[in-house]
Amino acid sequence: MQTQTEELVLDQQNDKMSTLSQILEKLRLKKMDNEFRWEDGHFSAGKGKKYNAEDLTIIKTFRFEGESDPSDSSILYIIEGKDGLRGYSIDAYGVYSNHDDEEGYDNFIRKMNVEDRDEQLLFQL
């Protein structure tokens, strides 16, 4: 039986995903579209659940740059909580930074575990 991430990977290989909106749509279809939001020094993901950095693992990172404006850039982190919840966080960077406490967000991301999974290699664009 395939995991949701493996299914996303197989779909991606067939579709050649390359845009942020395409990846977010695939995450939605695989029920991995929980948004981890930066609030008051932690991530939250609906229903009031709060996560510290040690509760989360980054399982894949995608980077996007605007074709006409390199400062229009973002990073999509695919994240898994210790409780099994999978989702994402988007960080726009450059002049379009979207977090009130950008330094706090960046430091939080740096504290999170990053796991190299065999399935992660299949996420490549």
C-alpha positions in Angstrom: 0.0 0.0 0.0 1.3 3.4 -0.9 1.5 6.3 1.5 -0.1 9.7 0.6 3.3 11.1 -0.1 4.2 8.3 -2.4 0.9 8.8 -4.3 1.6 12.5 -4.6 5.1 11.7 -5.9 3.7 9.3 -8.6 1.1 11.8 -9.6 3.8 14.5 -9.8 6.0 12.4 -12.1 3.1 12.1 -14.5 2.1 15.7 -14.4 5.5 17.5 -14.2 4.3 19.9 -11.5 6.2 23.1 -11.5 4.0 25.9 -10.1 3.0 26.6 -6.5 -0.7 26.3 -7.3 -0.2 22.9 -9.0 1.6 21.5 -5.9 -1.0 23.0 -3.5 -3.8 21.4 -5.6 -2.0 18.0 -5.4 -1.7 18.4 -1.7 -5.4 19.2 -1.4 -6.3 16.1 -3.5 -4.2 13.9 -1.2 -5.7 15.5 2.0 -2.3 17.0 2.9 -3.5 20.6 2.6 -3.4 21.6 6.3 -1.7 25.0 6.5 0.7 25.3 9.3 0.4 29.0 10.3 3.0 31.1 12.2 1.5 32.6 15.3 3.0 33.8 18.5 6.2 31.8 18.3 4.7 28.5 17.2 2.9 26.9 14.3 -0.8 26.2 14.5 -2.9 24.0 12.2 -6.6 24.4 12.7 -8.6 23.4 15.7 -6.3 25.3 18.0 -3.5 22.7 17.8 -0.1 24.3 18.5 3.2 22.9 17.5 6.7 23.6 18.7 9.7 23.1 16.3 10.6 19.8 17.9 7.1 18.5 17.1 7.5 19.0 13.3 9.6 17.6 10.5 10.2 19.1 7.1 9.8 16.3 4.6 10.3 18.4 1.4 11.0 21.9 0.3 10.1 23.6 -3.0 11.4 27.0 -4.0 9.7 29.3 -6.5 10.9 32.5 -8.2 8.7 34.9 -10.1 9.6 34.8 -13.8 9.2 38.5 -14.4 10.3 39.6 -10.9 13.0 37.6 -9.0 12.0 39.3 -5.8 8.5 37.7 -6.1 9.8 34.4 -4.5 8.5 31.8 -2.1 9.3 28.6 -0.4 6.8 25.8 0.2 7.7 23.5 3.1 5.8 20.2 3.3 5.7 19.3 7.0 4.7 16.4 9.1 3.8 16.6 12.8 4.6 13.9 15.4 0.9 13.3 15.6 0.9 12.3 11.9 -0.7 15.5 10.5 0.8 16.5 7.2 0.5 19.9 5.6 2.5 22.9 4.4 3.8 26.3 5.2 4.5 29.0 2.6 7.2 31.6 3.2 7.2 34.5 0.7 10.6 36.1 0.9 12.2 39.2 -0.5 10.1 42.4 -0.6 6.9 40.3 -0.3 7.7 38.6 3.0 4.4 37.6 4.6 5.2 37.1 8.3 4.9 39.8 10.9 7.9 38.3 12.8 10.0 37.0 9.8 13.1 36.5 11.9 11.1 34.4 14.4 9.6 32.3 11.6 13.0 31.7 10.0 14.5 30.7 13.3 11.6 28.3 14.0 12.1 26.7 10.6 15.8 26.2 11.3 15.0 24.4 14.5 12.7 21.9 12.8 14.0 18.4 11.9 14.6 17.8 8.2 14.3 14.2 7.3 15.7 12.6 4.1 13.2 10.0 3.2 13.6 7.7 0.2 10.2 8.9 -1.0 11.5 12.5 -0.9 13.8 11.9 -3.9 10.7 11.3 -6.0 9.3 14.8 -5.2 11.9 16.4 -7.4 10.5 18.7 -10.0 
